[in-house]
């Protein structure tokens, strides 16, 4: 197998300091949230996912959702709560 090439390019700034950590008891709710968060303006490639295979009881899902601004953070929090997620805000 060949070693992957690293192309030079612009380095983007650090991740947004506004984040949500959301725990879903059901992975289906987490999957739906990932799809709907993209429609709210959350960059899909930045959403962190801990899938059921890595969870202690092999159930549920944890999402880390970086938000570009406070308005998006509020909308994402509301969406995740409506889908059954337990939401924790994290800043900094």
Secondary structure as UniProt FT lines:
FT   STRAND          18..24
FT   HELIX           27..40
FT   HELIX           44..46
FT   STRAND          48..50
FT   HELIX           52..54
FT   TURN            56..57
FT   STRAND          61..67
FT   HELIX           70..82
FT   TURN            83..84
FT   STRAND          86..91
//
